[in-house]
């Protein structure tokens, strides 16, 4: 099994550290477990820029934008 990389964060403000420690305790986790889970969640959520980059890489359709808007409005009006 390959060892997992580590991250070390220095110079965290004391108030921030205290809040994170409290949140970890409330979740029944160590600070390390809590922060690890938060980092994993953060990495699993695409940023707005990543979503736009993925969408920009896809081939577009052949329907003009104004026609797509009209179709969407008609669909919403039927609901």
N, CA, C and O atoms as CSV, one atom per row, in Angstrom:
chain,resi,resn,atom,element,x,y,z
A,1,UNK,N,N,0.844,-1.185,0.000
A,1,UNK,CA,C,0.000,0.000,0.000
A,1,UNK,C,C,0.886,1.244,0.000
A,1,UNK,O,O,1.818,1.342,0.798
A,2,UNK,N,N,0.604,2.176,-0.875
A,2,UNK,CA,C,1.376,3.410,-0.986
A,2,UNK,C,C,0.991,4.359,0.144
A,2,UNK,O,O,-0.194,4.583,0.389
A,3,UNK,N,N,1.990,4.922,0.837
A,3,UNK,CA,C,1.648,5.876,1.898
A,3,UNK,C,C,0.986,7.125,1.310
A,3,UNK,O,O,1.340,7.587,0.225
A,4,UNK,N,N,0.027,7.649,2.049
A,4,UNK,CA,C,-0.691,8.836,1.599
A,4,UNK,C,C,0.134,10.075,1.917
A,4,UNK,O,O,0.838,10.108,2.927
A,5,UNK,N,N,0.054,11.095,1.064
A,5,UNK,CA,C,0.787,12.324,1.337
A,5,UNK,C,C,0.225,13.051,2.556
A,5,UNK,O,O,-0.926,12.850,2.946
A,6,UNK,N,N,1.047,13.882,3.134
A,6,UNK,CA,C,0.640,14.681,4.297
A,6,UNK,C,C,0.636,16.153,3.933
A,6,UNK,O,O,1.322,16.589,3.009
A,7,UNK,N,N,-0.153,16.905,4.680
A,7,UNK,CA,C,-0.207,18.357,4.529
A,7,UNK,C,C,0.030,18.960,5.905
A,7,UNK,O,O,-0.535,18.507,6.900
A,8,UNK,N,N,0.867,19.980,5.950
A,8,UNK,CA,C,1.097,20.688,7.203
A,8,UNK,C,C,0.765,22.154,6.970
A,8,UNK,O,O,1.224,22.757,6.001
A,9,UNK,N,N,-0.025,22.714,7.854
A,9,UNK,CA,C,-0.412,24.116,7.732
A,9,UNK,C,C,0.129,24.857,8.946
A,9,UNK,O,O,-0.162,24.500,10.088
A,10,UNK,N,N,0.910,25.882,8.687
A,10,UNK,CA,C,1.514,26.660,9.768
A,10,UNK,C,C,0.840,28.019,9.879
A,10,UNK,O,O,0.172,28.485,8.955
A,11,UNK,N,N,1.033,28.633,11.022
A,11,UNK,CA,C,0.576,30.006,11.277
A,11,UNK,C,C,-0.937,30.170,11.183
A,11,UNK,O,O,-1.429,31.159,10.639
A,12,UNK,N,N,-1.665,29.201,11.714
A,12,UNK,CA,C,-3.121,29.301,11.783
A,12,UNK,C,C,-3.460,30.184,12.986
A,12,UNK,O,O,-2.951,29.947,14.082
A,13,UNK,N,N,-4.301,31.187,12.803
A,13,UNK,CA,C,-4.667,32.036,13.941
A,13,UNK,C,C,-5.259,31.194,15.076
A,13,UNK,O,O,-5.982,30.228,14.833
A,14,UNK,N,N,-4.946,31.571,16.300
A,14,UNK,CA,C,-5.385,30.793,17.460
A,14,UNK,C,C,-6.900,30.674,17.533
A,14,UNK,O,O,-7.422,29.614,17.877
A,15,UNK,N,N,-7.606,31.746,17.215
A,15,UNK,CA,C,-9.078,31.708,17.244
A,15,UNK,C,C,-9.614,30.712,16.214
A,15,UNK,O,O,-10.561,29.977,16.496
A,16,UNK,N,N,-9.020,30.685,15.040
A,16,UNK,CA,C,-9.424,29.738,14.000
A,16,UNK,C,C,-9.184,28.307,14.471
A,16,UNK,O,O,-10.037,27.437,14.298
A,17,UNK,N,N,-8.032,28.074,15.060
A,17,UNK,CA,C,-7.688,26.746,15.571
A,17,UNK,C,C,-8.694,26.313,16.636
A,17,UNK,O,O,-9.127,25.161,16.656
A,18,UNK,N,N,-9.061,27.236,17.516
A,18,UNK,CA,C,-10.011,26.915,18.587
A,18,UNK,C,C,-11.385,26.554,18.012
A,18,UNK,O,O,-12.016,25.597,18.461
A,19,UNK,N,N,-11.839,27.308,17.037
A,19,UNK,CA,C,-13.147,27.037,16.418
A,19,UNK,C,C,-13.126,25.667,15.743
A,19,UNK,O,O,-14.070,24.890,15.884
A,20,UNK,N,N,-12.063,25.374,15.017
A,20,UNK,CA,C,-11.975,24.088,14.329
A,20,UNK,C,C,-11.898,22.931,15.322
A,20,UNK,O,O,-12.491,21.876,15.096
A,21,UNK,N,N,-11.177,23.124,16.409
A,21,UNK,CA,C,-11.112,22.093,17.457
A,21,UNK,C,C,-12.488,21.836,18.040
A,21,UNK,O,O,-12.861,20.685,18.271
A,22,UNK,N,N,-13.251,22.906,18.283
A,22,UNK,CA,C,-14.610,22.767,18.831
A,22,UNK,C,C,-15.524,22.036,17.847
A,22,UNK,O,O,-16.310,21.175,18.241
A,23,UNK,N,N,-15.416,22.383,16.584
A,23,UNK,CA,C,-16.252,21.721,15.573
A,23,UNK,C,C,-15.903,20.247,15.458
A,23,UNK,O,O,-16.790,19.406,15.310
A,24,UNK,N,N,-14.623,19.932,15.526
A,24,UNK,CA,C,-14.194,18.533,15.483
A,24,UNK,C,C,-14.756,17.771,16.671
A,24,UNK,O,O,-15.266,16.661,16.517
A,25,UNK,N,N,-14.663,18.365,17.855
A,25,UNK,CA,C,-15.177,17.714,19.058
A,25,UNK,C,C,-16.686,17.494,18.952
A,25,UNK,O,O,-17.195,16.439,19.331
A,26,UNK,N,N,-17.394,18.493,18.435
A,26,UNK,CA,C,-18.848,18.373,18.278
A,26,UNK,C,C,-19.212,17.257,17.294
A,26,UNK,O,O,-20.269,16.638,17.410
A,27,UNK,N,N,-18.333,17.011,16.335
A,27,UNK,CA,C,-18.563,15.949,15.355
A,27,UNK,C,C,-18.043,14.603,15.848
A,27,UNK,O,O,-18.160,13.595,15.151
A,28,UNK,N,N,-17.466,14.586,17.057
A,28,UNK,CA,C,-16.928,13.344,17.609
A,28,UNK,C,C,-15.666,12.889,16.890
A,28,UNK,O,O,-15.388,11.693,16.800
A,29,UNK,N,N,-14.905,13.851,16.378
A,29,UNK,CA,C,-13.700,13.532,15.621
A,29,UNK,C,C,-12.497,14.253,16.210
A,29,UNK,O,O,-12.629,15.249,16.921
A,30,UNK,N,N,-11.323,13.722,15.894
A,30,UNK,CA,C,-10.108,14.465,16.214
A,30,UNK,C,C,-10.012,15.623,15.232
A,30,UNK,O,O,-10.694,15.638,14.207
A,31,UNK,N,N,-9.176,16.574,15.545
A,31,UNK,CA,C,-8.991,17.699,14.632
A,31,UNK,C,C,-8.473,17.195,13.280
A,31,UNK,O,O,-8.903,17.677,12.232
A,32,UNK,N,N,-7.573,16.248,13.303
A,32,UNK,CA,C,-7.037,15.692,12.063
A,32,UNK,C,C,-8.136,15.024,11.238
A,32,UNK,O,O,-8.223,15.246,10.031
A,33,UNK,N,N,-8.971,14.212,11.874
A,33,UNK,CA,C,-10.065,13.542,11.158
A,33,UNK,C,C,-11.027,14.563,10.562
A,33,UNK,O,O,-11.452,14.439,9.413
A,34,UNK,N,N,-11.362,15.569,11.359
A,34,UNK,CA,C,-12.295,16.603,10.923
A,34,UNK,C,C,-11.749,17.353,9.707
A,34,UNK,O,O,-12.449,17.518,8.708
A,35,UNK,N,N,-10.498,17.805,9.797
A,35,UNK,CA,C,-9.913,18.571,8.699
A,35,UNK,C,C,-9.700,17.707,7.460
A,35,UNK,O,O,-9.862,18.181,6.336
A,36,UNK,N,N,-9.339,16.447,7.661
A,36,UNK,CA,C,-9.166,15.537,6.526
A,36,UNK,C,C,-10.482,15.387,5.772
A,36,UNK,O,O,-10.507,15.448,4.543
A,37,UNK,N,N,-11.575,15.192,6.507
A,37,UNK,CA,C,-12.887,15.055,5.863
A,37,UNK,C,C,-13.275,16.329,5.127
A,37,UNK,O,O,-13.821,16.273,4.025
A,38,UNK,N,N,-12.992,17.482,5.737
A,38,UNK,CA,C,-13.304,18.762,5.089
A,38,UNK,C,C,-12.505,18.936,3.799
A,38,UNK,O,O,-13.038,19.403,2.793
A,39,UNK,N,N,-11.225,18.560,3.832
A,39,UNK,CA,C,-10.388,18.687,2.634
A,39,UNK,C,C,-10.871,17.754,1.525
A,39,UNK,O,O,-10.891,18.135,0.355
A,40,UNK,N,N,-11.258,16.540,1.892
A,40,UNK,CA,C,-11.762,15.591,0.892
A,40,UNK,C,C,-13.052,16.125,0.272
A,40,UNK,O,O,-13.221,16.072,-0.947
A,41,UNK,N,N,-13.965,16.639,1.104
A,41,UNK,CA,C,-15.210,17.220,0.588
A,41,UNK,C,C,-14.914,18.384,-0.357
A,41,UNK,O,O,-15.519,18.499,-1.422
A,42,UNK,N,N,-13.988,19.233,0.039
A,42,UNK,CA,C,-13.613,20.396,-0.782
A,42,UNK,C,C,-13.082,19.956,-2.134
A,42,UNK,O,O,-13.446,20.525,-3.163
A,43,UNK,N,N,-12.219,18.941,-2.137
A,43,UNK,CA,C,-11.623,18.475,-3.386
A,43,UNK,C,C,-12.650,17.778,-4.280
A,43,UNK,O,O,-12.487,17.761,-5.500
A,44,UNK,N,N,-13.693,17.211,-3.701
A,44,UNK,CA,C,-14.717,16.506,-4.473
A,44,UNK,C,C,-15.762,17.431,-5.078
A,44,UNK,O,O,-16.542,17.000,-5.928
A,45,UNK,N,N,-15.795,18.677,-4.665
A,45,UNK,CA,C,-16.749,19.648,-5.204
A,45,UNK,C,C,-16.061,20.482,-6.277
A,45,UNK,O,O,-15.076,21.166,-5.998
A,46,UNK,N,N,-16.566,20.430,-7.481
A,46,UNK,CA,C,-15.982,21.207,-8.570
A,46,UNK,C,C,-16.178,22.695,-8.321
A,46,UNK,O,O,-17.223,23.121,-7.831
A,47,UNK,N,N,-15.171,23.472,-8.662
A,47,UNK,CA,C,-15.302,24.924,-8.573
A,47,UNK,C,C,-16.100,25.415,-9.775
A,47,UNK,O,O,-16.284,24.689,-10.752
A,48,UNK,N,N,-16.562,26.633,-9.691
A,48,UNK,CA,C,-17.294,27.240,-10.800
A,48,UNK,C,C,-16.435,27.241,-12.057
A,48,UNK,O,O,-16.920,26.942,-13.148
A,49,UNK,N,N,-15.159,27.577,-11.902
A,49,UNK,CA,C,-14.240,27.620,-13.042
A,49,UNK,C,C,-14.068,26.230,-13.663
A,49,UNK,O,O,-14.010,26.104,-14.886
A,50,UNK,N,N,-13.987,25.187,-12.827
A,50,UNK,CA,C,-13.854,23.821,-13.347
A,50,UNK,C,C,-15.099,23.401,-14.118
A,50,UNK,O,O,-14.997,22.744,-15.154
A,51,UNK,N,N,-16.270,23.776,-13.619
A,51,UNK,CA,C,-17.521,23.446,-14.302
A,51,UNK,C,C,-17.579,24.146,-15.658
A,51,UNK,O,O,-17.954,23.540,-16.661
A,52,UNK,N,N,-17.209,25.420,-15.679
A,52,UNK,CA,C,-17.209,26.154,-16.950
A,52,UNK,C,C,-16.214,25.562,-17.936
A,52,UNK,O,O,-16.505,25.469,-19.129
A,53,UNK,N,N,-15.040,25.160,-17.450
A,53,UNK,CA,C,-14.030,24.569,-18.327
A,53,UNK,C,C,-14.536,23.261,-18.933
A,53,UNK,O,O,-14.325,22.996,-20.116
A,54,UNK,N,N,-15.208,22.442,-18.112
A,54,UNK,CA,C,-15.761,21.189,-18.628
A,54,UNK,C,C,-16.842,21.459,-19.667
A,54,UNK,O,O,-16.888,20.812,-20.713
A,55,UNK,N,N,-17.709,22.422,-19.367
A,55,UNK,CA,C,-18.801,22.742,-20.293
A,55,UNK,C,C,-18.251,23.326,-21.591
A,55,UNK,O,O,-18.778,23.054,-22.670
A,56,UNK,N,N,-17.190,24.131,-21.487
A,56,UNK,CA,C,-16.602,24.740,-22.672
A,56,UNK,C,C,-15.924,23.730,-23.569
A,56,UNK,O,O,-15.773,23.970,-24.767
A,57,UNK,N,N,-15.515,22.610,-23.013
A,57,UNK,CA,C,-14.851,21.586,-23.802
A,57,UNK,C,C,-15.798,20.669,-24.548
A,57,UNK,O,O,-15.360,19.844,-25.350
A,58,UNK,N,N,-17.062,20.799,-24.300
A,58,UNK,CA,C,-18.045,19.938,-24.960
A,58,UNK,C,C,-18.495,20.564,-26.269
A,58,UNK,O,O,-18.516,21.786,-26.424
A,59,UNK,N,N,-18.849,19.710,-27.193
A,59,UNK,CA,C,-19.355,20.191,-28.477
A,59,UNK,C,C,-20.750,20.771,-28.270
A,59,UNK,O,O,-21.597,20.160,-27.619
A,60,UNK,N,N,-20.970,21.922,-28.815
A,60,UNK,CA,C,-22.265,22.583,-28.664
A,60,UNK,C,C,-23.278,22.060,-29.652
A,60,UNK,O,O,-22.941,21.370,-30.614
A,61,UNK,N,N,-24.507,22.395,-29.400
A,61,UNK,CA,C,-25.575,21.989,-30.302
A,61,UNK,C,C,-25.691,22.956,-31.458
A,61,UNK,O,O,-24.907,23.897,-31.582
A,62,UNK,N,N,-26.660,22.718,-32.287
A,62,UNK,CA,C,-26.833,23.565,-33.469
A,62,UNK,C,C,-28.036,24.490,-33.343
A,62,UNK,O,O,-28.407,25.155,-34.310
A,63,UNK,N,N,-28.644,24.538,-32.173
A,63,UNK,CA,C,-29.816,25.388,-31.960
A,63,UNK,C,C,-29.338,26.776,-31.556
A,63,UNK,O,O,-28.522,26.910,-30.644
A,64,UNK,N,N,-29.840,27.810,-32.226
A,64,UNK,CA,C,-29.465,29.168,-31.821
A,64,UNK,C,C,-29.913,29.448,-30.384
A,64,UNK,O,O,-30.927,28.916,-29.933
A,65,UNK,N,N,-29.165,30.274,-29.678
A,65,UNK,CA,C,-29.444,30.576,-28.281
A,65,UNK,C,C,-30.857,31.116,-28.108
A,65,UNK,O,O,-31.559,30.711,-27.181
A,66,UNK,N,N,-31.283,32.014,-28.973
A,66,UNK,CA,C,-32.624,32.605,-28.835
A,66,UNK,C,C,-33.713,31.539,-28.956
A,66,UNK,O,O,-34.729,31.618,-28.266
A,67,UNK,N,N,-33.514,30.546,-29.821
A,67,UNK,CA,C,-34.488,29.456,-29.948
A,67,UNK,C,C,-34.522,28.608,-28.677
A,67,UNK,O,O,-35.590,28.181,-28.237
A,68,UNK,N,N,-33.358,28.371,-28.095
A,68,UNK,CA,C,-33.295,27.597,-26.850
A,68,UNK,C,C,-34.006,28.335,-25.725
A,68,UNK,O,O,-34.718,27.720,-24.931
A,69,UNK,N,N,-33.820,29.654,-25.650
A,69,UNK,CA,C,-34.492,30.458,-24.628
A,69,UNK,C,C,-35.998,30.407,-24.830
A,69,UNK,O,O,-36.748,30.233,-23.869
A,70,UNK,N,N,-36.447,30.555,-26.068
A,70,UNK,CA,C,-37.885,30.493,-26.358
A,70,UNK,C,C,-38.476,29.142,-25.964
A,70,UNK,O,O,-39.556,29.084,-25.376
A,71,UNK,N,N,-37.776,28.063,-26.283
A,71,UNK,CA,C,-38.251,26.726,-25.941
A,71,UNK,C,C,-38.331,26.542,-24.429
A,71,UNK,O,O,-39.277,25.937,-23.925
A,72,UNK,N,N,-37.362,27.053,-23.720
A,72,UNK,CA,C,-37.363,26.958,-22.261
A,72,UNK,C,C,-38.531,27.742,-21.672
A,72,UNK,O,O,-39.203,27.267,-20.756
A,73,UNK,N,N,-38.767,28.923,-22.187
A,73,UNK,CA,C,-39.891,29.739,-21.682
A,73,UNK,C,C,-41.230,29.050,-21.957
A,73,UNK,O,O,-42.115,29.046,-21.101
A,74,UNK,N,N,-41.374,28.477,-23.131
A,74,UNK,CA,C,-42.608,27.764,-23.461
A,74,UNK,C,C,-42.815,26.569,-22.546
A,74,UNK,O,O,-43.930,26.317,-22.089
A,75,UNK,N,N,-41.754,25.841,-22.279
A,75,UNK,CA,C,-41.834,24.694,-21.383
A,75,UNK,C,C,-42.235,25.119,-19.980
A,75,UNK,O,O,-43.065,24.467,-19.345
A,76,UNK,N,N,-41.663,26.189,-19.501
A,76,UNK,CA,C,-41.996,26.682,-18.142
A,76,UNK,C,C,-43.433,27.181,-18.085
A,76,UNK,O,O,-44.097,27.019,-17.061
A,77,UNK,N,N,-43.923,27.778,-19.154
A,77,UNK,CA,C,-45.289,28.299,-19.177
A,77,UNK,C,C,-46.313,27.173,-19.130
A,77,UNK,O,O,-47.423,27.366,-18.633
A,78,UNK,N,N,-45.953,25.999,-19.640
A,78,UNK,CA,C,-46.867,24.851,-19.616
A,78,UNK,C,C,-46.987,24.216,-18.243
A,78,UNK,O,O,-47.915,23.443,-18.003
A,79,UNK,N,N,-46.089,24.518,-17.355
A,79,UNK,CA,C,-46.108,23.870,-16.022
A,79,UNK,C,C,-47.071,24.515,-15.089
A,79,UNK,O,O,-47.199,24.088,-13.942
